[in-house]
């Protein structure tokens, strides 16, 4: 199944089933919102599946054309957004560029931060920011949505709690990060609202690309229409999703609808070094910070700036046949002025 | 108004109005859950107030005896839990004891971390933990609940968004903190589920004790029935609530129902030094870690251990007349065994 939340009804939108090719949609009958569905997933999933099958067969009543611009995030707000940093290559690069050693334990103990989840952005919402000087960056990630996960779950058992997958743009304010991390409490202002793909999909929609642990497809990102990255989300992911979910649930349970993110997707180069830019035939990056680090490491000088007002970021993932799986995140950075 | 969420109905409980003296209650007619009420606060508040007045007058139909043990947290799950550390005295002490200097900026730039909000504990729920060796501690705090707060709000304007106040036990796993903070991403596993008081109250219930910025009353905590702390929440609070809300909303909006915490309440001694234990006639502390720090600073040796299985923590706040304002958080630490 592919599920979207259209901006109709209340704050949580209206749960909508979307056809596999992302062209048609129908409002779900079994639950008004995605959170409502996740709260009682086992009982509503069969009914949702029936409706999805009818939509696919062209027999669903009241189907309409699917328009990603009408979508909120699949969960417009959520009770938990725990974002891992599973591509340790990314962490090592970012640290190297600022001259910080990476502890060996980072290869065995996942990094994870708690993100704000009360005001997510839809896939086509602008990224509103008061100040370009904050260093506005994107981060292309895969995220999973779980049902109720008991505290202390094993990674093995955690795998069975993954109900949905989606893409995420974990917007980051790079120039606020050093000051914030120096305070010792982790990110807060440096991580504004994240955006998610038009649809969340059940694992069975992904076929062999999803092995229950990793999603083995390239993450395609572009800035102003120019390809920026295509690293494979299934490669160099040091901690798989069940491991990340178990990490998040070690000392507390996770409630149905909790979102766990992969962190910025990042691949090493074939020779083991940092990946090369797409323009040089490499796999590129899933955030600007990483390109800047590579520029500094390889050439001694950072050449690429962060996002400016008017810049456009797109994030998408396609199956082996070139079909968009989640629809595209497609956002423009725009200036924001706070109300007086 | 005093509002509770009884464990009836769904995951979010049933919104219930509670009498000022915490003896009687009636299910709210205007909204099924507290989150539903907060989503449309301005339109439902007058109706809730009418019902609360009837309860107070003894004319509410279907009123029943209020039982804190039947309560979930006022918001059993929330979309945002942003916990400040506004009593900088506490931060300075904790740092001093581990030999770390506190940056001067901590007096002007609030510390805040993002907490998990998908599975809060009710006021009488046990604190279930797999391992005593994690260093189980309580933290007695005041927390506010806001309505929709625009990004970039000023502290002045933020004051008008505070709709409810409640008490919090921000359970902390002290022995997990150093390793987690060393990774640079802030707390995660070190901050398990927090618990909240039986009722959340509107600011007008607090009279002169609430000046729109700080709640000026002693925070009473006890361990196994023995007084542990009574520092005044209105004293030594370097950052007031509107400042904390504005800090949380600097780069993103806060959704209705977001919770912002004060951090552990901590008072300096009259001579400016660290407060003294209650047993020595002092104001005591709102967490065990602080007592341990004072023991180390004053006597060179830590004597008090963290909570053990079977230990009981109570947190309460009383008005000038000695009446409990929020009801008591009253929790016993119990061993937890993860499902196989």
Interface residues (C-beta under 8 A of the other chain):
Chain A: X10 X11 X39 X77 X78 X79 X80 X82 X85 X103 X105 X106 X109 X111 X112 X113 X114 X115 X116 X117 X118 X119 X128 X129 X130 X134 X150 X151 X152 X153 X154 X157 X173 X176 X181 X182 X183 X184 X185 X186 X187 X188 X189 X190 X192 X193 X247 X248 X250 X251 X252 X253 X254 X255 X256 X257 X258 X336 X337 X338 X339
Chain B: X10 X11 X39 X77 X78 X79 X80 X82 X85 X103 X105 X106 X109 X111 X112 X113 X114 X115 X116 X117 X118 X119 X128 X129 X130 X134 X150 X151 X152 X153 X154 X157 X173 X176 X181 X182 X183 X184 X185 X186 X187 X188 X189 X190 X192 X193 X247 X248 X250 X251 X252 X253 X254 X255 X256 X257 X258 X336 X337 X338 X339
